[in-house]
Amino acid sequence: QFTLNAYDGALEPMVPGLDRRIETMLRLSDHVGPDRVIWRYDPVILSNRHPESYHLESFGKIAEKLNGAVHRVMTSYIEFYRKTDRRLMPLELQGFSFDRKARDETGRFRNLLGQMNPIANRAGMTMFTCAQPDDYSDMGVLPGACIDGELINRLWGTRVATQKDPGQRAHCRCAKSRDIGMANTCIHGCPYCYSTNDHEKAAEHYRQHDPDSPSLWGRFEPAIKGQQRLL
């Protein structure tokens, strides 16, 4: 799963440049193959600064450059959690206006997907949604799973369980797995982020990262009586 959007600095203030990220994704695809790299154009945010035309243009340009390098693209509409609203508030004070009803009431997200899907198909990609309450299969956009047990079994010849993880959100279709990520470790500072609550805490965790540790943050002592203790 490789997130690749084309938002401006207001929404993605510290991510590397788009061309650099595309080049990284292309190198990754060359290394592991196009079936093992999934593009995330996610989350979709509709605002007065990012209307449908903005997404169609940016999605089309990225899809063209990734043609042949990936076979799947996943997307979803932004979830306006309380912490997300809090982080977006400074932008609203600067004149941003975010469409909080684009998925549930106005149908703008559905209409946008209907225009994005043919672009993805022309680039050799199948489009999927992630944890969305609505089904867009009628327009060829399938309900997807980030942790897709069937895909994993097909690519690696394994037999992992494919049933939905009961511990996930109601509309999540992911198979049961163990997350090796960790909240408050990313320093990109995107205000729409679901995982980072405190940018200063994330920056501190980043400074404490040990590349030789199996943990994103800190390091582990050797196991004592079957347990590991985080320092």
C-alpha positions as a Markdown table, in Angstrom:
| # | Residue | x | y | z |
|---|---|---|---|---|
| 1 | Gln | 0.0 | 0.0 | 0.0 |
| 2 | Phe | 1.7 | 3.2 | -1.2 |
| 3 | Thr | -0.2 | 6.5 | -0.6 |
| 4 | Leu | 0.3 | 8.8 | -3.5 |
| 5 | Asn | -1.7 | 12.0 | -3.6 |
| 6 | Ala | -1.0 | 15.3 | -5.3 |
| 7 | Tyr | -2.3 | 17.7 | -2.6 |
| 8 | Asp | -0.6 | 21.1 | -2.0 |
| 9 | Gly | 1.4 | 22.0 | 1.0 |
| 10 | Ala | -1.7 | 23.0 | 3.1 |
| 11 | Leu | -2.8 | 19.4 | 3.2 |
| 12 | Glu | 0.6 | 17.6 | 2.8 |
| 13 | Pro | 3.1 | 20.0 | 4.2 |
| 14 | Met | 6.2 | 17.8 | 4.6 |
| 15 | Val | 5.9 | 14.9 | 2.1 |
| 16 | Pro | 8.6 | 14.6 | -0.5 |
| 17 | Gly | 7.9 | 16.1 | -4.0 |
| 18 | Leu | 5.4 | 14.2 | -6.2 |
| 19 | Asp | 8.0 | 13.3 | -8.8 |
| 20 | Arg | 10.3 | 11.8 | -6.2 |
| 21 | Arg | 7.4 | 9.8 | -4.7 |
| 22 | Ile | 6.4 | 8.5 | -8.1 |
| 23 | Glu | 10.0 | 7.5 | -8.8 |
| 24 | Thr | 10.2 | 5.6 | -5.5 |
| 25 | Met | 7.0 | 3.8 | -6.3 |
| 26 | Leu | 8.2 | 2.8 | -9.7 |
| 27 | Arg | 11.4 | 1.4 | -8.3 |
| 28 | Leu | 9.5 | -0.5 | -5.7 |
| 29 | Ser | 7.3 | -2.0 | -8.4 |
| 30 | Asp | 10.4 | -3.0 | -10.4 |
| 31 | His | 11.7 | -4.7 | -7.2 |
| 32 | Val | 8.6 | -6.7 | -6.1 |
| 33 | Gly | 6.3 | -6.6 | -9.1 |
| 34 | Pro | 3.1 | -4.7 | -10.0 |
| 35 | Asp | 0.8 | -7.1 | -8.1 |
| 36 | Arg | 2.5 | -6.5 | -4.8 |
| 37 | Val | 2.4 | -2.7 | -4.9 |
| 38 | Ile | -1.0 | -1.1 | -4.4 |
| 39 | Trp | -1.6 | 2.6 | -5.1 |
| 40 | Arg | -3.6 | 4.5 | -2.5 |
| 41 | Tyr | -5.2 | 7.7 | -3.8 |
| 42 | Asp | -6.5 | 8.4 | -0.4 |
| 43 | Pro | -8.2 | 10.1 | 1.2 |
| 44 | Val | -10.2 | 12.0 | -1.4 |
| 45 | Ile | -11.0 | 15.5 | 0.0 |
| 46 | Leu | -13.4 | 17.8 | -1.8 |
| 47 | Ser | -13.1 | 21.4 | -0.9 |
| 48 | Asn | -13.3 | 24.9 | -2.5 |
| 49 | Arg | -9.6 | 24.4 | -3.2 |
| 50 | His | -9.8 | 20.8 | -4.3 |
| 51 | Pro | -12.9 | 20.4 | -6.5 |
| 52 | Glu | -13.6 | 17.4 | -8.8 |
| 53 | Ser | -11.6 | 18.9 | -11.6 |
| 54 | Tyr | -8.5 | 19.0 | -9.3 |
| 55 | His | -8.8 | 15.3 | -8.5 |
| 56 | Leu | -9.5 | 14.3 | -12.1 |
| 57 | Glu | -6.4 | 16.1 | -13.3 |
| 58 | Ser | -4.0 | 14.9 | -10.6 |
| 59 | Phe | -5.4 | 11.4 | -10.6 |
| 60 | Gly | -5.0 | 11.2 | -14.3 |
| 61 | Lys | -1.5 | 12.4 | -14.3 |
| 62 | Ile | -0.4 | 10.0 | -11.6 |
| 63 | Ala | -2.2 | 7.1 | -13.2 |
| 64 | Glu | -0.5 | 7.8 | -16.6 |
| 65 | Lys | 2.9 | 7.7 | -14.9 |
| 66 | Leu | 2.1 | 4.5 | -13.0 |
| 67 | Asn | 0.7 | 2.7 | -16.0 |
| 68 | Gly | 2.0 | -0.9 | -15.9 |
| 69 | Ala | 3.6 | -0.5 | -12.6 |
| 70 | Val | 0.6 | -1.2 | -10.4 |
| 71 | His | -2.6 | -3.1 | -11.0 |
| 72 | Arg | -4.7 | -1.9 | -8.1 |
| 73 | Val | -5.7 | 1.5 | -6.8 |
| 74 | Met | -7.6 | 2.1 | -3.6 |
| 75 | Thr | -9.5 | 5.1 | -2.4 |
| 76 | Ser | -11.9 | 6.4 | 0.2 |
| 77 | Tyr | -13.5 | 9.7 | 1.2 |
| 78 | Ile | -12.0 | 11.5 | 4.2 |
| 79 | Glu | -13.5 | 10.6 | 7.6 |
| 80 | Phe | -14.2 | 13.7 | 9.6 |
| 81 | Tyr | -13.3 | 12.4 | 13.0 |
| 82 | Arg | -13.3 | 14.8 | 15.9 |
| 83 | Lys | -9.5 | 14.9 | 15.8 |
| 84 | Thr | -9.5 | 15.5 | 12.1 |
| 85 | Asp | -11.9 | 18.4 | 12.5 |
| 86 | Arg | -9.7 | 19.9 | 15.1 |
| 87 | Arg | -6.6 | 19.7 | 12.8 |
| 88 | Leu | -8.5 | 21.1 | 9.8 |
| 89 | Met | -9.9 | 24.0 | 11.7 |
| 90 | Pro | -6.9 | 26.3 | 11.2 |
| 91 | Leu | -7.3 | 25.8 | 7.4 |
| 92 | Glu | -10.9 | 26.7 | 7.6 |
| 93 | Leu | -10.0 | 29.9 | 9.3 |
| 94 | Gln | -7.7 | 30.6 | 6.3 |
| 95 | Gly | -10.6 | 30.2 | 3.9 |
| 96 | Phe | -10.8 | 26.5 | 3.2 |
| 97 | Ser | -14.3 | 25.0 | 3.0 |
| 98 | Phe | -14.5 | 21.2 | 3.2 |
| 99 | Asp | -17.4 | 19.2 | 1.9 |
| 100 | Arg | -18.5 | 17.0 | 4.8 |
| 101 | Lys | -21.6 | 15.7 | 2.9 |
| 102 | Ala | -19.9 | 14.6 | -0.4 |
| 103 | Arg | -20.2 | 10.9 | 0.3 |
| 104 | Asp | -23.4 | 10.7 | 2.3 |
| 105 | Glu | -25.8 | 13.3 | 0.9 |
| 106 | Thr | -24.8 | 15.2 | -2.2 |
| 107 | Gly | -23.4 | 12.3 | -4.2 |
| 108 | Arg | -20.3 | 14.2 | -5.3 |
| 109 | Phe | -18.0 | 11.4 | -4.2 |
| 110 | Arg | -20.0 | 8.8 | -6.2 |
| 111 | Asn | -20.0 | 11.0 | -9.3 |
| 112 | Leu | -16.2 | 11.6 | -8.9 |
| 113 | Leu | -15.5 | 7.8 | -8.7 |
| 114 | Gly | -17.6 | 7.3 | -11.8 |
| 115 | Gln | -15.2 | 9.6 | -13.7 |
| 116 | Met | -12.0 | 8.3 | -12.0 |
| 117 | Asn | -12.6 | 4.6 | -12.7 |
| 118 | Pro | -12.3 | 4.8 | -16.5 |
| 119 | Ile | -9.0 | 6.7 | -16.0 |
| 120 | Ala | -7.8 | 3.9 | -13.8 |
| 121 | Asn | -8.9 | 1.2 | -16.2 |
| 122 | Arg | -7.1 | 2.9 | -19.2 |
| 123 | Ala | -3.9 | 2.7 | -17.0 |
| 124 | Gly | -4.4 | -1.0 | -16.5 |
| 125 | Met | -5.7 | -0.7 | -12.9 |
| 126 | Thr | -8.8 | -2.0 | -11.1 |
| 127 | Met | -10.2 | 0.5 | -8.7 |
| 128 | Phe | -11.3 | -0.4 | -5.1 |
| 129 | Thr | -12.7 | 1.5 | -2.2 |
| 130 | Cys | -11.5 | 1.2 | 1.4 |
| 131 | Ala | -14.0 | 0.8 | 4.3 |
| 132 | Gln | -16.8 | 2.8 | 2.6 |
| 133 | Pro | -20.4 | 2.4 | 3.7 |
| 134 | Asp | -21.7 | 2.5 | 0.1 |
| 135 | Asp | -21.2 | 0.0 | -2.6 |
| 136 | Tyr | -20.0 | 1.4 | -6.0 |
| 137 | Ser | -19.8 | -1.9 | -7.8 |
| 138 | Asp | -22.4 | -0.8 | -10.3 |
| 139 | Met | -19.8 | 1.6 | -11.8 |
| 140 | Gly | -17.0 | -1.0 | -11.6 |
| 141 | Val | -15.4 | 0.3 | -8.4 |
| 142 | Leu | -15.2 | -2.7 | -6.1 |
| 143 | Pro | -15.3 | -2.9 | -2.3 |
| 144 | Gly | -11.7 | -3.6 | -1.3 |
| 145 | Ala | -9.5 | -4.6 | 1.7 |
| 146 | Cys | -6.1 | -3.2 | 2.6 |
| 147 | Ile | -5.2 | -6.6 | 4.1 |
| 148 | Asp | -6.7 | -8.8 | 1.4 |
| 149 | Gly | -6.5 | -12.4 | 2.4 |
| 150 | Glu | -7.4 | -13.8 | -1.0 |
| 151 | Leu | -4.8 | -11.6 | -2.7 |
| 152 | Ile | -2.1 | -12.6 | -0.2 |
| 153 | Asn | -2.9 | -16.3 | -0.6 |
| 154 | Arg | -2.7 | -15.9 | -4.4 |
| 155 | Leu | 0.5 | -14.0 | -4.5 |
| 156 | Trp | 2.4 | -15.9 | -1.9 |
| 157 | Gly | 0.8 | -19.4 | -2.0 |
| 158 | Thr | -0.2 | -19.1 | 1.7 |
| 159 | Arg | -3.5 | -20.1 | 3.5 |
| 160 | Val | -4.2 | -17.2 | 5.7 |
| 161 | Ala | -7.8 | -16.7 | 6.9 |
| 162 | Thr | -9.8 | -14.5 | 4.6 |
| 163 | Gln | -12.7 | -13.6 | 7.0 |
| 164 | Lys | -13.1 | -10.0 | 8.1 |
| 165 | Asp | -11.2 | -9.0 | 11.2 |
| 166 | Pro | -14.0 | -8.5 | 13.8 |
| 167 | Gly | -11.9 | -5.9 | 15.6 |
| 168 | Gln | -12.0 | -3.5 | 12.7 |
| 169 | Arg | -14.6 | -0.8 | 11.7 |
| 170 | Ala | -17.9 | -2.0 | 10.5 |
| 171 | His | -17.2 | -1.4 | 6.8 |
| 172 | Cys | -13.6 | -2.6 | 6.9 |
| 173 | Arg | -13.1 | -5.8 | 4.9 |
| 174 | Cys | -9.5 | -6.5 | 6.0 |
| 175 | Ala | -8.5 | -10.0 | 7.1 |
| 176 | Lys | -7.2 | -10.4 | 10.7 |
| 177 | Ser | -3.6 | -9.3 | 10.9 |
| 178 | Arg | -1.1 | -7.8 | 13.3 |
| 179 | Asp | -0.3 | -4.1 | 12.5 |
| 180 | Ile | 3.4 | -3.4 | 12.6 |
| 181 | Gly | 2.8 | 0.4 | 12.4 |
| 182 | Met | 2.5 | 2.8 | 15.3 |
| 183 | Ala | 0.5 | 5.9 | 15.8 |
| 184 | Asn | 2.4 | 9.2 | 16.3 |
| 185 | Thr | 5.5 | 8.2 | 14.4 |
| 186 | Cys | 5.0 | 10.1 | 11.1 |
| 187 | Ile | 6.4 | 13.6 | 10.7 |
| 188 | His | 4.7 | 14.6 | 7.5 |
| 189 | Gly | 2.2 | 16.7 | 9.4 |
| 190 | Cys | -0.8 | 16.2 | 7.1 |
| 191 | Pro | -3.9 | 17.7 | 8.9 |
| 192 | Tyr | -6.2 | 15.0 | 7.5 |
| 193 | Cys | -4.2 | 12.2 | 9.2 |
| 194 | Tyr | -6.1 | 9.7 | 11.3 |
| 195 | Ser | -3.1 | 8.3 | 13.0 |
| 196 | Thr | -1.1 | 11.3 | 14.3 |
| 197 | Asn | -2.8 | 13.1 | 17.2 |
| 198 | Asp | 0.2 | 15.2 | 18.2 |
| 199 | His | 2.9 | 16.4 | 15.7 |
| 200 | Glu | 5.4 | 17.3 | 18.4 |
| 201 | Lys | 5.0 | 13.8 | 19.9 |
| 202 | Ala | 5.5 | 12.3 | 16.5 |
| 203 | Ala | 8.6 | 14.3 | 16.0 |
| 204 | Glu | 10.0 | 13.2 | 19.3 |
| 205 | His | 9.3 | 9.5 | 18.5 |
| 206 | Tyr | 11.0 | 10.0 | 15.1 |
| 207 | Arg | 14.1 | 11.4 | 16.9 |
| 208 | Gln | 14.1 | 8.3 | 19.1 |
| 209 | His | 13.8 | 5.9 | 16.2 |
| 210 | Asp | 16.5 | 3.2 | 16.2 |
| 211 | Pro | 17.0 | 1.6 | 12.8 |
| 212 | Asp | 18.4 | -1.5 | 14.4 |
| 213 | Ser | 15.4 | -2.0 | 16.6 |
| 214 | Pro | 12.4 | -4.2 | 15.6 |
| 215 | Ser | 10.1 | -1.3 | 16.8 |
| 216 | Leu | 9.4 | 1.9 | 15.1 |
| 217 | Trp | 9.9 | 3.7 | 18.3 |
| 218 | Gly | 12.5 | 2.9 | 21.0 |
| 219 | Arg | 14.3 | -0.5 | 21.3 |
| 220 | Phe | 13.6 | -3.8 | 23.0 |
| 221 | Glu | 15.6 | -5.7 | 25.6 |
| 222 | Pro | 16.0 | -9.4 | 25.1 |
| 223 | Ala | 12.9 | -11.4 | 26.1 |
| 224 | Ile | 12.7 | -12.2 | 29.9 |
| 225 | Lys | 10.3 | -15.0 | 30.8 |
| 226 | Gly | 8.6 | -14.8 | 27.5 |
| 227 | Gln | 8.0 | -11.0 | 27.6 |
| 228 | Gln | 9.7 | -8.1 | 26.0 |
| 229 | Arg | 10.2 | -4.8 | 27.7 |
| 230 | Leu | 10.2 | -1.5 | 25.7 |
| 231 | Leu | 12.9 | 0.9 | 26.8 |
